[in-house]
Amino acid sequence: MAELFSDGWMKAFMNEWNNESELSGELEKIGFNSVITYGFAGEEQPKGVITIENGRVVSAGAYNGETPNWDLRASEDSWQKWIDKGLGMVGLGTAYAMGKLKFKVGDYGAMIKDPRMAGPFIKSFNVMGRVSA
């Protein structure tokens, strides 16, 4: 399996994202556009990036200086746990409250209060578990 958030891993994540209607389809309904980066806590720059247009990932790969709307950070152990076991709404709230999941860029509060975004956000963690790059 490719290294977490590497170019190959992110491209495989893009395919899984776009194949999951509860993620891409739900975000398409609200015209969701965003640049999301993923990385590890304590590191200056993120590792991977996806660009979303109307709910679908249109590009993905290693981070190359893109300006994110969302920048998600956690320890490698936390990421791996969520990828292996998924993450529900309670787990997400706990991870955020305990500082295990950090939003270096983006408004967690606004996202979590909007069920049109919160559900797909949770689903994205489950989709990560399908990546086998």
ChimeraX attribute file (.defattr): number of C-alpha atoms within 10 A of each C-alpha:
attribute: neighborCount
match mode: 1-to-1
recipient: residues
	/A:1	8
	/A:2	13
	/A:3	10
	/A:4	20
	/A:5	23
	/A:6	19
	/A:7	19
	/A:8	20
	/A:9	21
	/A:10	27
	/A:11	23
	/A:12	20
	/A:13	25
	/A:14	24
	/A:15	17
	/A:16	21
	/A:17	25
	/A:18	18
	/A:19	14
	/A:20	16
	/A:21	15
	/A:22	15
	/A:23	22
	/A:24	23
	/A:25	18
	/A:26	19
	/A:27	22
	/A:28	17
	/A:29	11
	/A:30	12
	/A:31	14
	/A:32	16
	/A:33	16
	/A:34	17
	/A:35	18
	/A:36	22
	/A:37	27
	/A:38	25
	/A:39	25
	/A:40	21
	/A:41	19
	/A:42	10
	/A:43	11
	/A:44	8
	/A:45	16
	/A:46	24
	/A:47	20
	/A:48	24
	/A:49	29
	/A:50	24
	/A:51	20
	/A:52	22
	/A:53	17
	/A:54	17
	/A:55	23
	/A:56	26
	/A:57	21
	/A:58	14
	/A:59	14
	/A:60	25
	/A:61	21
	/A:62	19
	/A:63	21
	/A:64	11
	/A:65	9
	/A:66	14
	/A:67	13
	/A:68	19
	/A:69	15
	/A:70	18
	/A:71	20
	/A:72	18
	/A:73	25
	/A:74	21
	/A:75	16
	/A:76	12
	/A:77	11
	/A:78	15
	/A:79	21
	/A:80	15
	/A:81	13
	/A:82	17
	/A:83	18
	/A:84	14
	/A:85	12
	/A:86	19
	/A:87	19
	/A:88	16
	/A:89	14
	/A:90	9
	/A:91	13
	/A:92	20
	/A:93	15
	/A:94	13
	/A:95	16
	/A:96	15
	/A:97	11
	/A:98	10
	/A:99	13
	/A:100	17
	/A:101	20
	/A:102	20
	/A:103	17
	/A:104	18
	/A:105	15
	/A:106	15
	/A:107	11
	/A:108	15
	/A:109	8
	/A:110	10
	/A:111	14
	/A:112	17
	/A:113	10
	/A:114	10
	/A:115	10
	/A:116	15
	/A:117	18
	/A:118	17
	/A:119	18
	/A:120	21
	/A:121	19
	/A:122	18
	/A:123	20
	/A:124	21
	/A:125	20
	/A:126	19
	/A:127	21
	/A:128	23
	/A:129	17
	/A:130	15
	/A:131	21
	/A:132	12
	/A:133	15
